[in-house]
């Protein structure tokens, strides 16, 4: 068979995936500074957490506690933190289709959802990173800007990096898409328009966001609902190179814990917040998305050898099975005159 091609069907859903390469933020004075005790933390293992931990995050807050104040870090760093004392509902339905693990909901009044007890080890200066979180909006229009997870402190342009939501970006700043998610760097921002792939981040459904930053070429990449959105639309005035300051990680609120005219506390649900000291590859972001949905990853296609009315295809099984054993594969092959499955 000539002109042989193989294809692997990748499933998508209405959920949204977002990843961000850097986090920004300052200390949270409203929260207690003492670390939480690991003995009080849930220990839920599922396909999604396995996919996340395989990429060695410096912090991974599942936000699945039944009560505060301990905000537990499931990474090897065990950089446990503290939840805000009010405005948080624990044990709400989580983002993952593949797991019963729970999340938290914030009512828009906490200064922040929570903050780590210590700085993330080694994640300073012009360092690669990925920021990742799941978010479900509870606001009614007009929506306000929100910060989901951040690293660093806003002492100067580029000294923090925050995975953020901008529902009124163009109206507020006069550039870029009408609404977007992005990275805020204290006076500089980068933006991805989720509507280009049919995603409405404010529709009340869970959305998965991720942004990565690779120091090789200073490349930022944004992801939403398993879609790779590529490079951002950049702030036309300032594009700071990350120079992350050593500060605790904060989640679900403005840098420093104080609302401003630009950023307000999160009003909605937050889940599976993770920070990595590397720029995750597109295939690893896909692995997280598939694990969240209970889907296996894609196999790696090797060689396809044509024969007389047949063909043999060599491939390597995917690294993630989606949480259950893979029982079969489907290979589709076509040539210029015939089609068969």
C-alpha atoms as a printed R data frame, in Angstrom:
    type eleno elety resid chain resno       x      y      z
1   ATOM     1    CA   UNK     A     1   0.000  0.000  0.000
2   ATOM     2    CA   UNK     A     2   1.493  3.380 -1.017
3   ATOM     3    CA   UNK     A     3   1.070  6.795  0.552
4   ATOM     4    CA   UNK     A     4   0.397  5.168  3.924
5   ATOM     5    CA   UNK     A     5  -0.531  7.559  6.698
6   ATOM     6    CA   UNK     A     6  -1.463  6.893 10.299
7   ATOM     7    CA   UNK     A     7  -3.652  8.971 12.507
8   ATOM     8    CA   UNK     A     8  -4.501  8.925 16.151
9   ATOM     9    CA   UNK     A     9  -7.824 10.416 17.156
10  ATOM    10    CA   UNK     A    10  -7.486 12.728 20.105
11  ATOM    11    CA   UNK     A    11 -10.616 13.321 22.139
12  ATOM    12    CA   UNK     A    12 -11.576 16.727 23.476
13  ATOM    13    CA   UNK     A    13 -14.259 17.872 25.854
14  ATOM    14    CA   UNK     A    14 -15.955 21.033 27.022
15  ATOM    15    CA   UNK     A    15 -13.516 21.428 29.883
16  ATOM    16    CA   UNK     A    16 -10.763 23.959 29.633
17  ATOM    17    CA   UNK     A    17  -7.091 23.424 30.281
18  ATOM    18    CA   UNK     A    18  -4.745 26.325 30.993
19  ATOM    19    CA   UNK     A    19  -1.056 26.248 31.841
20  ATOM    20    CA   UNK     A    20   1.228 29.140 32.564
21  ATOM    21    CA   UNK     A    21   4.983 29.055 32.697
22  ATOM    22    CA   UNK     A    22   5.551 31.510 35.502
23  ATOM    23    CA   UNK     A    23   3.836 32.642 38.665
24  ATOM    24    CA   UNK     A    24   4.048 36.023 40.284
25  ATOM    25    CA   UNK     A    25   3.121 37.471 43.580
26  ATOM    26    CA   UNK     A    26   4.111 38.938 46.893
27  ATOM    27    CA   UNK     A    27   3.805 37.923 50.477
28  ATOM    28    CA   UNK     A    28   0.361 37.471 51.939
29  ATOM    29    CA   UNK     A    29   0.239 39.358 55.183
30  ATOM    30    CA   UNK     A    30  -3.319 38.298 55.965
31  ATOM    31    CA   UNK     A    31  -2.307 34.622 56.301
32  ATOM    32    CA   UNK     A    32  -0.433 32.944 59.080
33  ATOM    33    CA   UNK     A    33   3.244 32.343 58.316
34  ATOM    34    CA   UNK     A    34   3.603 28.979 60.063
35  ATOM    35    CA   UNK     A    35   3.782 25.902 57.806
36  ATOM    36    CA   UNK     A    36   1.015 23.327 57.746
37  ATOM    37    CA   UNK     A    37   1.659 19.802 58.999
38  ATOM    38    CA   UNK     A    38   1.883 17.109 56.333
39  ATOM    39    CA   UNK     A    39   0.161 14.629 58.647
40  ATOM    40    CA   UNK     A    40  -3.112 16.542 58.224
41  ATOM    41    CA   UNK     A    41  -3.012 16.431 54.410
42  ATOM    42    CA   UNK     A    42  -5.163 14.221 52.162
43  ATOM    43    CA   UNK     A    43  -3.302 11.553 50.230
44  ATOM    44    CA   UNK     A    44  -5.385 10.977 47.112
45  ATOM    45    CA   UNK     A    45  -3.591  9.272 44.228
46  ATOM    46    CA   UNK     A    46  -5.124  9.210 40.738
47  ATOM    47    CA   UNK     A    47  -4.109  9.336 37.083
48  ATOM    48    CA   UNK     A    48  -4.003 13.128 37.049
49  ATOM    49    CA   UNK     A    49  -1.773 13.498 40.111
50  ATOM    50    CA   UNK     A    50   0.530 10.808 38.699
51  ATOM    51    CA   UNK     A    51   0.875 12.795 35.453
52  ATOM    52    CA   UNK     A    52   1.605 16.014 37.355
53  ATOM    53    CA   UNK     A    53   4.138 14.455 39.736
54  ATOM    54    CA   UNK     A    54   5.951 12.787 36.826
55  ATOM    55    CA   UNK     A    55   6.980 16.316 35.744
56  ATOM    56    CA   UNK     A    56   8.586 17.196 39.107
57  ATOM    57    CA   UNK     A    57   6.653 20.315 40.195
58  ATOM    58    CA   UNK     A    58   8.167 22.500 42.900
59  ATOM    59    CA   UNK     A    59   4.646 22.928 44.276
60  ATOM    60    CA   UNK     A    60   1.362 21.082 43.702
61  ATOM    61    CA   UNK     A    61  -1.694 22.247 45.628
62  ATOM    62    CA   UNK     A    62  -4.617 19.880 44.986
63  ATOM    63    CA   UNK     A    63  -6.890 22.093 47.150
64  ATOM    64    CA   UNK     A    64  -8.798 18.986 48.277
65  ATOM    65    CA   UNK     A    65  -8.767 19.547 52.034
66  ATOM    66    CA   UNK     A    66 -12.009 19.187 53.976
67  ATOM    67    CA   UNK     A    67 -11.126 22.217 56.114
68  ATOM    68    CA   UNK     A    68  -8.381 24.764 56.711
69  ATOM    69    CA   UNK     A    69  -5.996 26.193 57.594
70  ATOM    70    CA   UNK     A    70  -3.476 23.758 56.051
71  ATOM    71    CA   UNK     A    71  -3.029 24.162 52.267
72  ATOM    72    CA   UNK     A    72  -1.167 20.986 51.405
73  ATOM    73    CA   UNK     A    73   1.625 20.621 48.870
74  ATOM    74    CA   UNK     A    74   1.598 17.167 47.230
75  ATOM    75    CA   UNK     A    75   4.981 17.671 45.548
76  ATOM    76    CA   UNK     A    76   8.266 16.372 46.960
77  ATOM    77    CA   UNK     A    77   8.950 19.918 48.226
78  ATOM    78    CA   UNK     A    78   6.192 19.577 50.858
79  ATOM    79    CA   UNK     A    79   5.963 23.380 50.850
80  ATOM    80    CA   UNK     A    80   2.662 23.408 52.683
81  ATOM    81    CA   UNK     A    81   0.868 26.691 53.092
82  ATOM    82    CA   UNK     A    82  -2.060 28.341 54.815
83  ATOM    83    CA   UNK     A    83  -5.566 29.135 53.598
84  ATOM    84    CA   UNK     A    84  -7.219 32.454 54.266
85  ATOM    85    CA   UNK     A    85  -9.375 32.310 57.372
86  ATOM    86    CA   UNK     A    86 -12.660 33.224 55.629
87  ATOM    87    CA   UNK     A    87 -14.488 33.262 52.315
88  ATOM    88    CA   UNK     A    88 -13.556 29.679 51.286
89  ATOM    89    CA   UNK     A    89 -15.800 26.624 50.900
90  ATOM    90    CA   UNK     A    90 -13.986 23.281 51.081
91  ATOM    91    CA   UNK     A    91 -14.861 19.954 49.475
92  ATOM    92    CA   UNK     A    92 -16.715 21.253 46.393
93  ATOM    93    CA   UNK     A    93 -16.861 19.102 43.256
94  ATOM    94    CA   UNK     A    94 -13.483 19.188 41.544
95  ATOM    95    CA   UNK     A    95 -12.352 19.736 37.985
96  ATOM    96    CA   UNK     A    96 -11.315 16.184 37.085
97  ATOM    97    CA   UNK     A    97 -13.647 13.894 35.158
98  ATOM    98    CA   UNK     A    98 -11.370 10.987 36.019
99  ATOM    99    CA   UNK     A    99 -11.343 11.468 39.801
100 ATOM   100    CA   UNK     A   100 -13.599 12.291 42.748
101 ATOM   101    CA   UNK     A   101 -10.906 14.529 44.255
102 ATOM   102    CA   UNK     A   102 -12.420 17.794 45.485
103 ATOM   103    CA   UNK     A   103 -11.634 21.506 45.107
104 ATOM   104    CA   UNK     A   104 -12.248 24.791 46.930
105 ATOM   105    CA   UNK     A   105 -14.568 27.683 46.093
106 ATOM   106    CA   UNK     A   106 -13.815 31.319 46.971
107 ATOM   107    CA   UNK     A   107 -16.606 33.886 47.254
108 ATOM   108    CA   UNK     A   108 -14.555 36.877 46.094
109 ATOM   109    CA   UNK     A   109 -13.926 38.266 49.579
110 ATOM   110    CA   UNK     A   110 -10.622 36.609 50.637
111 ATOM   111    CA   UNK     A   111  -7.548 38.706 49.945
112 ATOM   112    CA   UNK     A   112  -6.065 35.483 48.550
113 ATOM   113    CA   UNK     A   113  -7.080 31.830 48.736
114 ATOM   114    CA   UNK     A   114  -3.739 30.893 50.265
115 ATOM   115    CA   UNK     A   115   0.031 31.166 50.303
116 ATOM   116    CA   UNK     A   116   2.959 28.772 50.678
117 ATOM   117    CA   UNK     A   117   5.080 28.884 53.803
118 ATOM   118    CA   UNK     A   118   8.367 29.168 51.891
119 ATOM   119    CA   UNK     A   119   9.793 30.328 48.571
120 ATOM   120    CA   UNK     A   120   9.834 27.700 45.779
121 ATOM   121    CA   UNK     A   121  13.372 26.318 45.797
122 ATOM   122    CA   UNK     A   122  15.596 27.570 42.968
123 ATOM   123    CA   UNK     A   123  12.868 29.326 40.983
124 ATOM   124    CA   UNK     A   124  14.406 32.792 40.779
125 ATOM   125    CA   UNK     A   125  15.897 35.074 38.151
126 ATOM   126    CA   UNK     A   126  15.452 34.328 34.454
127 ATOM   127    CA   UNK     A   127  14.383 30.726 35.096
128 ATOM   128    CA   UNK     A   128  12.149 28.468 33.020
129 ATOM   129    CA   UNK     A   129   8.771 27.730 34.567
130 ATOM   130    CA   UNK     A   130   5.233 26.491 34.014
131 ATOM   131    CA   UNK     A   131   2.122 27.679 35.846
132 ATOM   132    CA   UNK     A   132  -0.980 25.494 35.766
133 ATOM   133    CA   UNK     A   133  -4.455 25.692 37.307
134 ATOM   134    CA   UNK     A   134  -8.116 24.771 36.859
135 ATOM   135    CA   UNK     A   135 -10.709 27.522 37.313
136 ATOM   136    CA   UNK     A   136 -14.508 27.746 37.286
137 ATOM   137    CA   UNK     A   137 -16.042 31.230 37.263
138 ATOM   138    CA   UNK     A   138 -18.895 32.146 39.617
139 ATOM   139    CA   UNK     A   139 -19.125 35.852 38.816
140 ATOM   140    CA   UNK     A   140 -21.877 37.506 36.854
141 ATOM   141    CA   UNK     A   141 -21.034 40.185 34.312
142 ATOM   142    CA   UNK     A   142 -19.203 42.558 34.531
143 ATOM   143    CA   UNK     A   143 -16.340 40.169 35.284
144 ATOM   144    CA   UNK     A   144 -13.160 41.332 37.008
145 ATOM   145    CA   UNK     A   145  -9.490 40.483 36.452
146 ATOM   146    CA   UNK     A   146  -8.209 37.706 38.705
147 ATOM   147    CA   UNK     A   147  -4.888 36.070 39.551
148 ATOM   148    CA   UNK     A   148  -4.908 32.267 39.825
149 ATOM   149    CA   UNK     A   149  -1.341 31.453 40.861
150 ATOM   150    CA   UNK     A   150   1.809 33.535 41.104
151 ATOM   151    CA   UNK     A   151   5.513 33.514 41.895
152 ATOM   152    CA   UNK     A   152   7.845 36.376 42.768
153 ATOM   153    CA   UNK     A   153   6.935 39.849 43.973
154 ATOM   154    CA   UNK     A   154   5.916 43.007 42.155
155 ATOM   155    CA   UNK     A   155   8.916 45.121 43.156
156 ATOM   156    CA   UNK     A   156   9.817 45.829 39.544
157 ATOM   157    CA   UNK     A   157   8.826 44.872 36.027
158 ATOM   158    CA   UNK     A   158   9.490 41.181 35.446
159 ATOM   159    CA   UNK     A   159  10.078 40.310 39.113
160 ATOM   160    CA   UNK     A   160   6.873 38.325 39.359
161 ATOM   161    CA   UNK     A   161   4.896 36.072 37.049
162 ATOM   162    CA   UNK     A   162   1.190 35.421 37.584
163 ATOM   163    CA   UNK     A   163  -1.274 33.235 35.733
164 ATOM   164    CA   UNK     A   164  -4.107 35.716 35.301
165 ATOM   165    CA   UNK     A   165  -7.552 36.256 33.766
166 ATOM   166    CA   UNK     A   166  -8.406 39.415 31.822
167 ATOM   167    CA   UNK     A   167 -12.125 39.451 30.908
168 ATOM   168    CA   UNK     A   168 -12.005 43.085 29.746
169 ATOM   169    CA   UNK     A   169  -8.445 43.326 28.475
170 ATOM   170    CA   UNK     A   170  -8.894 45.649 25.485
171 ATOM   171    CA   UNK     A   171 -11.380 47.956 27.203
172 ATOM   172    CA   UNK     A   172  -9.033 48.409 30.177
173 ATOM   173    CA   UNK     A   173  -5.694 48.617 28.351
174 ATOM   174    CA   UNK     A   174  -6.473 49.525 24.768
175 ATOM   175    CA   UNK     A   175  -4.551 46.646 23.167
176 ATOM   176    CA   UNK     A   176  -4.955 42.949 22.416
177 ATOM   177    CA   UNK     A   177  -8.100 40.788 22.355
178 ATOM   178    CA   UNK     A   178 -11.319 41.757 24.101
179 ATOM   179    CA   UNK     A   179 -10.779 39.037 26.735
180 ATOM   180    CA   UNK     A   180  -7.925 36.652 27.439
181 ATOM   181    CA   UNK     A   181  -5.824 34.788 29.970
182 ATOM   182    CA   UNK     A   182  -2.137 35.416 30.373
183 ATOM   183    CA   UNK     A   183   0.948 36.190 32.409
184 ATOM   184    CA   UNK     A   184   1.105 39.385 34.425
185 ATOM   185    CA   UNK     A   185   4.605 40.663 35.217
186 ATOM   186    CA   UNK     A   186   3.911 43.846 37.207
187 ATOM   187    CA   UNK     A   187   3.756 46.455 34.479
188 ATOM   188    CA   UNK     A   188   4.045 44.029 31.579
189 ATOM   189    CA   UNK     A   189   1.650 41.338 30.399
190 ATOM   190    CA   UNK     A   190   1.215 38.673 27.740
191 ATOM   191    CA   UNK     A   191  -2.178 37.472 26.584
192 ATOM   192    CA   UNK     A   192  -3.841 34.485 24.866
193 ATOM   193    CA   UNK     A   193  -7.359 34.662 23.400
194 ATOM   194    CA   UNK     A   194  -9.224 31.473 24.368
195 ATOM   195    CA   UNK     A   195 -12.155 32.347 22.112
196 ATOM   196    CA   UNK     A   196 -10.024 31.480 19.059
197 ATOM   197    CA   UNK     A   197 -10.565 27.800 19.970
198 ATOM   198    CA   UNK     A   198 -14.177 28.279 21.089
199 ATOM   199    CA   UNK     A   199 -13.516 28.555 24.830
200 ATOM   200    CA   UNK     A   200 -15.407 30.992 27.042
201 ATOM   201    CA   UNK     A   201 -13.507 31.152 30.326
202 ATOM   202    CA   UNK     A   202 -16.404 32.872 32.111
203 ATOM   203    CA   UNK     A   203 -19.170 30.367 31.229
204 ATOM   204    CA   UNK     A   204 -19.284 28.682 34.652
205 ATOM   205    CA   UNK     A   205 -17.581 25.458 33.497
206 ATOM   206    CA   UNK     A   206 -14.217 24.160 34.664
207 ATOM   207    CA   UNK     A   207 -11.299 25.383 32.535
208 ATOM   208    CA   UNK     A   208  -7.730 24.196 32.489
209 ATOM   209    CA   UNK     A   209  -5.060 26.830 31.898
210 ATOM   210    CA   UNK     A   210  -1.324 26.529 31.546
211 ATOM   211    CA   UNK     A   211   1.496 28.823 30.479
212 ATOM   212    CA   UNK     A   212   5.102 27.824 29.972
213 ATOM   213    CA   UNK     A   213   8.271 29.914 29.736
214 ATOM   214    CA   UNK     A   214  11.399 28.543 28.061
215 ATOM   215    CA   UNK     A   215  14.594 30.575 28.540
216 ATOM   216    CA   UNK     A   216  15.895 29.186 25.244
217 ATOM   217    CA   UNK     A   217  14.585 31.936 22.991
218 ATOM   218    CA   UNK     A   218  12.502 33.528 25.786
219 ATOM   219    CA   UNK     A   219   9.469 31.638 24.513
220 ATOM   220    CA   UNK     A   220   6.065 31.821 26.211
221 ATOM   221    CA   UNK     A   221   3.374 29.292 25.231
222 ATOM   222    CA   UNK     A   222  -0.251 29.252 26.403
223 ATOM   223    CA   UNK     A   223  -2.652 26.311 26.632
224 ATOM   224    CA   UNK     A   224  -6.388 26.110 27.271
225 ATOM   225    CA   UNK     A   225  -8.651 23.051 27.305
226 ATOM   226    CA   UNK     A   226  -5.909 20.955 25.760
227 ATOM   227    CA   UNK     A   227  -5.385 23.451 22.934
228 ATOM   228    CA   UNK     A   228  -1.895 24.770 22.208
229 ATOM   229    CA   UNK     A   229  -2.350 28.504 21.500
230 ATOM   230    CA   UNK     A   230   1.309 29.105 20.718
231 ATOM   231    CA   UNK     A   231   2.900 32.495 21.334
232 ATOM   232    CA   UNK     A   232   1.039 35.310 23.125
233 ATOM   233    CA   UNK     A   233  -0.087 38.758 22.078
234 ATOM   234    CA   UNK     A   234   2.430 40.935 23.897
235 ATOM   235    CA   UNK     A   235   1.997 44.207 25.723
236 ATOM   236    CA   UNK     A   236   2.928 46.817 23.068
237 ATOM   237    CA   UNK     A   237   4.805 49.003 25.557
238 ATOM   238    CA   UNK     A   238   6.823 46.774 27.878
239 ATOM   239    CA   UNK     A   239   7.904 43.122 27.518
240 ATOM   240    CA   UNK     A   240  10.007 42.345 30.540
241 ATOM   241    CA   UNK     A   241  12.328 39.347 30.657
242 ATOM   242    CA   UNK     A   242  11.437 37.324 33.756
243 ATOM   243    CA   UNK     A   243  13.646 38.070 36.733
244 ATOM   244    CA   UNK     A   244  11.679 36.260 39.405
245 ATOM   245    CA   UNK     A   245  12.222 37.404 42.984
246 ATOM   246    CA   UNK     A   246  12.389 34.906 45.859
247 ATOM   247    CA   UNK     A   247   8.926 34.959 47.433
248 ATOM   248    CA   UNK     A   248   6.277 32.425 48.513
249 ATOM   249    CA   UNK     A   249   3.755 31.083 45.993
250 ATOM   250    CA   UNK     A   250   0.286 32.565 46.249
251 ATOM   251    CA   UNK     A   251  -2.998 31.304 44.844
252 ATOM   252    CA   UNK     A   252  -6.390 32.833 44.126
253 ATOM   253    CA   UNK     A   253  -5.851 36.532 44.728
254 ATOM   254    CA   UNK     A   254  -3.849 39.671 43.995
255 ATOM   255    CA   UNK     A   255  -0.150 40.016 44.705
256 ATOM   256    CA   UNK     A   256   0.391 41.100 48.293
257 ATOM   257    CA   UNK     A   257  -3.160 40.116 49.172
258 ATOM   258    CA   UNK     A   258  -4.615 43.575 48.581
259 ATOM   259    CA   UNK     A   259  -7.286 44.076 45.891
260 ATOM   260    CA   UNK     A   260  -6.651 46.902 43.452
261 ATOM   261    CA   UNK     A   261  -8.384 48.686 40.618
262 ATOM   262    CA   UNK     A   262  -6.808 46.108 38.308
263 ATOM   263    CA   UNK     A   263  -7.003 42.753 40.153
264 ATOM   264    CA   UNK     A   264  -9.722 41.461 42.479
265 ATOM   265    CA   UNK     A   265  -9.891 38.233 44.541
266 ATOM   266    CA   UNK     A   266 -11.049 35.059 42.779
267 ATOM   267    CA   UNK     A   267 -14.810 34.570 42.740
268 ATOM   268    CA   UNK     A   268 -15.251 30.926 41.754
269 ATOM   269    CA   UNK     A   269 -13.668 27.507 42.178
270 ATOM   270    CA   UNK     A   270  -9.966 26.686 41.984
271 ATOM   271    CA   UNK     A   271  -8.307 23.278 41.676
272 ATOM   272    CA   UNK     A   272  -5.039 21.446 40.951
273 ATOM   273    CA   UNK     A   273  -2.649 24.408 41.142
274 ATOM   274    CA   UNK     A   274   0.908 23.493 40.140
275 ATOM   275    CA   UNK     A   275   4.224 25.271 39.582
276 ATOM   276    CA   UNK     A   276   7.129 23.678 37.704
277 ATOM   277    CA   UNK     A   277  10.790 24.803 37.384
278 ATOM   278    CA   UNK     A   278  10.748 23.929 33.667
279 ATOM   279    CA   UNK     A   279   8.774 24.668 30.518
280 ATOM   280    CA   UNK     A   280   6.542 21.626 30.051
281 ATOM   281    CA   UNK     A   281   6.437 20.282 26.507
282 ATOM   282    CA   UNK     A   282   3.211 20.245 24.532
283 ATOM   283    CA   UNK     A   283   3.120 16.459 24.873
284 ATOM   284    CA   UNK     A   284   3.301 16.700 28.677
285 ATOM   285    CA   UNK     A   285   0.534 19.291 28.785
286 ATOM   286    CA   UNK     A   286  -1.508 16.883 26.651
287 ATOM   287    CA   UNK     A   287  -0.714 14.098 29.116
288 ATOM   288    CA   UNK     A   288  -2.141 16.186 31.988
289 ATOM   289    CA   UNK     A   289  -5.254 17.046 29.977
290 ATOM   290    CA   UNK     A   290  -5.868 13.430 28.950
291 ATOM   291    CA   UNK     A   291  -5.350 12.187 32.504
292 ATOM   292    CA   UNK     A   292  -7.909 14.728 33.755
293 ATOM   293    CA   UNK     A   293 -10.468 13.345 31.298
294 ATOM   294    CA   UNK     A   294  -9.549  9.694 31.884
295 ATOM   295    CA   UNK     A   295  -8.129  9.373 28.353
296 ATOM   296    CA   UNK     A   296  -4.913  7.596 27.392
297 ATOM   297    CA   UNK     A   297  -2.139  9.537 25.763
298 ATOM   298    CA   UNK     A   298  -1.245  9.115 22.107
299 ATOM   299    CA   UNK     A   299   1.075  6.259 21.125
300 ATOM   300    CA   UNK     A   300   4.359  7.146 19.475
301 ATOM   301    CA   UNK     A   301   4.242  5.999 15.855
302 ATOM   302    CA   UNK     A   302   7.428  4.331 14.642
303 ATOM   303    CA   UNK     A   303   7.500  2.721 11.195
304 ATOM   304    CA   UNK     A   304   4.724  1.737  8.807
305 ATOM   305    CA   UNK     A   305   5.595 -1.046  6.390
306 ATOM   306    CA   UNK     A   306   3.265 -1.445  3.369
307 ATOM   307    CA   UNK     A   307   2.272 -4.843  2.033
308 ATOM   308    CA   UNK     A   308  -0.138 -6.385 -0.450
309 ATOM   309    CA   UNK     A   309  -3.559 -5.093  0.739
310 ATOM   310    CA   UNK     A   310  -2.129 -4.812  4.245
311 ATOM   311    CA   UNK     A   311   0.400 -2.921  6.321
312 ATOM   312    CA   UNK     A   312   2.225 -3.326  9.600
313 ATOM   313    CA   UNK     A   313   2.659 -0.399 11.976
314 ATOM   314    CA   UNK     A   314   5.185 -0.288 14.808
315 ATOM   315    CA   UNK     A   315   4.455  2.016 17.740
316 ATOM   316    CA   UNK     A   316   5.258  2.556 21.387
317 ATOM   317    CA   UNK     A   317   2.444  2.558 23.939
318 ATOM   318    CA   UNK     A   318   1.588  5.959 25.485
319 ATOM   319    CA   UNK     A   319   3.234  6.959 28.733
320 ATOM   320    CA   UNK     A   320  -0.178  7.530 30.371
321 ATOM   321    CA   UNK     A   321  -3.035  5.027 30.135
322 ATOM   322    CA   UNK     A   322  -5.592  7.483 31.516
323 ATOM   323    CA   UNK     A   323  -6.061  5.518 34.716
324 ATOM   324    CA   UNK     A   324  -7.094  2.122 33.324
325 ATOM   325    CA   UNK     A   325  -5.600 -0.552 31.113
326 ATOM   326    CA   UNK     A   326  -5.585  0.065 27.340
327 ATOM   327    CA   UNK     A   327  -7.337 -2.909 25.746
328 ATOM   328    CA   UNK     A   328  -7.058 -2.095 22.034
329 ATOM   329    CA   UNK     A   329  -5.769  0.333 19.420
330 ATOM   330    CA   UNK     A   330  -7.301  1.519 16.159
331 ATOM   331    CA   UNK     A   331  -5.085  2.290 13.161
332 ATOM   332    CA   UNK     A   332  -6.483  4.091 10.116
333 ATOM   333    CA   UNK     A   333  -4.610  3.839  6.808
334 ATOM   334    CA   UNK     A   334  -5.294  5.523  3.501
335 ATOM   335    CA   UNK     A   335  -3.754  5.733  0.036
336 ATOM   336    CA   UNK     A   336  -4.692  7.707 -3.056
337 ATOM   337    CA   UNK     A   337  -7.229  5.128 -4.309
338 ATOM   338    CA   UNK     A   338  -8.545  3.254 -1.303
339 ATOM   339    CA   UNK     A   339  -9.505  3.689  2.341
340 ATOM   340    CA   UNK     A   340  -9.614  1.016  5.011
341 ATOM   341    CA   UNK     A   341  -9.684  0.677  8.813
